[in-house]
Amino acid sequence: MQINTKWVQVHNGDLAIDAYLATPTGSGVWPSVIVIQEIFGVNEHIRDVTDRIAKEGYVAIAPAIYQRQAPGFETGYTSEGITEGRKYKDQTKTSELLSDIQATIDYLYTLPTVEKTGVRTIGFCFGGLVVYLAATLPEIKATASFYGAGIVTGSPGGGQPTLNWTSEIKGKIYCFFGLEDDSIPVDHIDKIEETLTQYQIPHKIFRYQGAEHGFFCDRRASYQPEAAQDAWQRVLELFSQP
């Protein structure tokens, strides 16, 4: 499917959030997906994922969740990039992230090409944690959370662990983890699965043997093509469900 891409601004009060938008060409009304970045910004990889989703027949948008901390921030997968990205991550707050994602939903719903029947999300790394939180928003019908470190232990800006929000999740959630991920202990994955089951949240947990943190990203040394391909098919399965 052919797509059009452009940068837009999502307005949340006085804040203008830069966002990368990819839309199928031609006439039609499409379901929508919000893509949430890693700590590295809305970089080439995140734009590529956004494009891939749009080519599957979705209006896809990737808002810059570091807009308050570092407008225009984008970096690669270097030790310096990790240090800088973590610095900005540590400055984020749960309430602001949820507010910015809600503003992104509201923006999508102003587009005549977008179905107004719920929004899907996908997030990676820090974005994997953020979309777990965002799954509590009323319009979110499906969430794909990739290797979100810290779900069990904390939330952006402090306060209760992200896991404690589980009971408020409204739709379906799929979570993807590499079993060689040094930042997410296996007992954390077990705890996430137990909690989703406890609150009867429709979910699937995917655990990939031999996969490390960042296994979905083909720009990273930890890229694991077999796991990435399987996970992509699972995401498409999730997003296609009514």
Buried (B, 14 or more C-beta within 10 A) or exposed (E): EEBEEEEBEBEBEEBEBBBBBBBBEEEEEBBBBBBBBBBBBBBEBBBBBBBBBBBBBBBBBBBBBBBBBBEEBBBBBEEEBBEBBEEBBEBBBBEBBBBBBBBBBEBBEEBEBBBEEBBBBBBBBBBBBBBBBBBBBEBBBBBBBBBBBBBBEBBBEEEEBBBEBBEEBBBBBBBBBBBBBEBBEEEBBEBBBEBBEEEEBEBBBBBBEEBBBBBBBEEBEBBBEEBBEBBBEBBBEBBEEE
